[in-house]
Amino acid sequence: TVHFIKGNPSHDDILKKANISNCTSVIIQALKENPEHSDNANLRVVLMIETINPDIYTVVECIDPKNEVFFRRANCDSVVCLAALSGQILVHEMQDPGVSSIIAELTSHECGKQFYLADFNLEDNKEYADLKNLFLGDNSFTLGIRRKNENLLLPSPETKLLQGDRAIVISDNRPS
């Protein structure tokens, strides 16, 4: 269930109203009306939330890529810096026209196929080649392995799978 609470999310009373102590995840968006102060405001929000509920999965939108380190030090689980991504996408689009529409489709839930991270049984799948075969029947493609905070894209078929690895899959639906 997704709940929206109006108010300043760096204030205790608003976070209590949002029941943040019992939430499993939270998205903190950049302040569109005040982008030059957005990262500082969002850092305060992350610190408040992580202090109240250290087990919550926090995703924050960061404006300035140089501020990512501060969010990480505040125990933010995921930092999405759209400014850095947009620059990379622009360069790719110039080099290979059409790349931006591919990225849009893979990150949209409205049409086509999407990226997913899928869990799998390590006992039955020892190498990347096994993992590729696991998702073939689902009209899916296994792009690689997510290992801790690292992406191993199209590794060699003999790459050993480790406990905690997740499959990076492109598919119509979330793999089960």
C-alpha positions as CSV (number, residue, x, y, z in Angstrom):
1,T,0.0,0.0,0.0
2,V,1.3,3.5,-0.9
3,H,0.4,6.4,1.4
4,F,0.9,10.1,0.8
5,I,1.1,12.4,3.7
6,K,1.2,16.2,3.1
7,G,3.7,18.2,5.2
8,N,7.3,18.8,5.9
9,P,8.9,15.3,6.1
10,S,11.8,16.5,8.2
11,H,9.3,17.1,11.1
12,D,8.7,14.4,13.7
13,D,4.9,14.9,13.8
14,I,4.6,14.4,10.0
15,L,6.8,11.3,10.1
16,K,4.7,9.9,13.0
17,K,1.5,10.7,11.0
18,A,3.1,8.7,8.1
19,N,3.8,5.8,10.5
20,I,7.4,5.9,9.3
21,S,8.5,3.6,12.2
22,N,6.5,0.7,10.6
23,C,7.2,1.4,6.9
24,T,9.4,-0.9,4.9
25,S,10.5,1.6,2.3
26,V,10.3,5.2,1.4
27,I,10.9,7.4,-1.7
28,I,12.2,10.9,-1.1
29,Q,11.8,13.1,-4.2
30,A,13.7,16.2,-5.1
31,L,12.1,19.5,-4.4
32,K,11.1,20.7,-7.9
33,E,10.2,24.2,-6.7
34,N,13.5,24.7,-4.9
35,P,16.1,22.5,-6.6
36,E,19.2,24.4,-5.3
37,H,18.2,23.5,-1.7
38,S,16.7,20.1,-2.5
39,D,19.7,17.9,-1.5
40,N,20.2,19.7,1.8
41,A,16.5,19.3,2.6
42,N,16.4,15.7,1.6
43,L,19.5,14.9,3.6
44,R,17.6,16.2,6.7
45,V,14.7,13.9,5.8
46,V,17.0,10.9,5.3
47,L,18.7,11.5,8.7
48,M,15.3,11.8,10.5
49,I,13.9,8.7,8.8
50,E,17.0,6.5,9.3
51,T,17.1,7.6,13.0
52,I,13.5,6.6,13.6
53,N,13.6,3.4,11.5
54,P,17.1,2.2,10.6
55,D,15.6,-0.9,8.8
56,I,13.6,1.1,6.3
57,Y,14.8,1.0,2.6
58,T,15.3,4.6,1.6
59,V,15.5,5.8,-2.0
60,V,16.3,9.5,-2.5
61,E,16.4,11.6,-5.6
62,C,19.6,13.7,-5.6
63,I,20.2,16.8,-7.7
64,D,23.9,17.3,-7.4
65,P,26.1,14.1,-8.0
66,K,28.7,15.5,-5.6
67,N,26.1,15.1,-2.7
68,E,25.6,11.4,-3.2
69,V,28.4,10.7,-0.7
70,F,26.5,12.5,2.0
71,F,23.3,10.5,1.4
72,R,25.4,7.3,1.6
73,R,27.0,8.3,4.9
74,A,23.5,9.0,6.2
75,N,22.7,5.3,5.5
76,C,20.5,6.0,2.5
77,D,20.1,2.7,0.7
78,S,19.7,4.0,-2.8
79,V,20.6,7.4,-4.4
80,V,19.3,8.2,-7.8
81,C,21.0,11.2,-9.4
82,L,18.9,12.1,-12.4
83,A,21.3,14.9,-13.5
84,A,24.1,12.3,-13.9
85,L,21.8,9.9,-15.7
86,S,20.4,12.5,-18.1
87,G,23.9,13.5,-19.2
88,Q,24.8,9.9,-19.9
89,I,21.6,9.3,-21.8
90,L,22.1,12.4,-23.9
91,V,25.6,11.2,-25.0
92,H,24.3,7.7,-25.8
93,E,21.4,9.1,-27.8
94,M,23.8,11.2,-29.9
95,Q,26.0,8.2,-30.5
96,D,23.2,5.7,-31.1
97,P,19.8,7.4,-31.9
98,G,16.9,5.5,-30.3
99,V,18.7,4.6,-27.1
100,S,16.6,7.0,-25.0
101,S,13.4,5.3,-26.1
102,I,14.9,1.9,-25.2
103,I,15.8,3.2,-21.7
104,A,12.3,4.7,-21.4
105,E,10.6,1.4,-22.2
106,L,12.9,-0.6,-19.9
107,T,12.2,1.7,-16.9
108,S,8.4,2.2,-17.6
109,H,5.7,-0.1,-16.3
110,E,3.3,1.0,-19.0
111,C,4.4,-0.9,-22.0
112,G,6.9,-3.4,-23.3
113,K,9.6,-5.1,-21.2
114,Q,11.2,-3.9,-18.0
115,F,14.3,-4.5,-16.0
116,Y,13.9,-6.7,-12.9
117,L,16.1,-8.1,-10.2
118,A,15.1,-11.7,-9.6
119,D,16.0,-14.1,-6.8
120,F,16.9,-17.7,-7.7
121,N,17.8,-21.0,-6.0
122,L,21.6,-21.1,-5.7
123,E,21.6,-24.9,-5.2
124,D,20.1,-25.5,-8.7
125,N,22.1,-22.8,-10.4
126,K,25.9,-22.8,-10.0
127,E,27.0,-20.7,-13.0
128,Y,25.8,-17.8,-15.1
129,A,25.0,-20.2,-17.9
130,D,22.5,-22.0,-15.6
131,L,21.0,-18.7,-14.7
132,K,20.5,-17.7,-18.3
133,N,18.6,-20.9,-18.9
134,L,16.4,-20.5,-15.8
135,F,14.5,-17.5,-17.2
136,L,14.4,-18.5,-20.9
137,G,10.9,-20.0,-20.7
138,D,9.4,-16.7,-19.4
139,N,10.0,-14.8,-22.7
140,S,12.8,-13.2,-20.7
141,F,16.5,-12.4,-21.1
142,T,19.1,-12.7,-18.4
143,L,21.3,-9.6,-18.7
144,G,23.7,-10.4,-15.8
145,I,24.1,-10.7,-12.1
146,R,23.6,-8.1,-9.4
147,R,26.3,-8.8,-6.7
148,K,26.1,-6.6,-3.6
149,N,26.3,-3.1,-5.2
150,E,27.9,-4.2,-8.4
151,N,26.4,-5.2,-11.8
152,L,28.1,-8.0,-13.7
153,L,26.6,-7.5,-17.2
154,L,26.9,-10.4,-19.6
155,P,29.6,-12.2,-17.6
156,S,31.2,-15.3,-19.0
157,P,29.0,-18.5,-18.9
158,E,31.4,-20.0,-16.3
159,T,31.0,-17.2,-13.8
160,K,30.3,-18.7,-10.4
161,L,27.1,-17.6,-8.7
162,L,27.4,-16.6,-5.0
163,Q,25.0,-16.5,-2.1
164,G,23.0,-13.2,-2.3
165,D,23.4,-12.8,-6.1
166,R,20.3,-11.7,-8.0
167,A,19.6,-12.1,-11.7
168,I,19.3,-9.0,-13.8
169,V,16.4,-9.9,-16.1
170,I,14.5,-8.1,-19.0
171,S,11.0,-9.5,-19.1
172,D,7.3,-8.7,-19.7
173,N,6.5,-9.4,-16.0
174,R,8.4,-9.7,-12.8
175,P,9.9,-13.2,-12.7
176,S,8.6,-15.4,-9.9
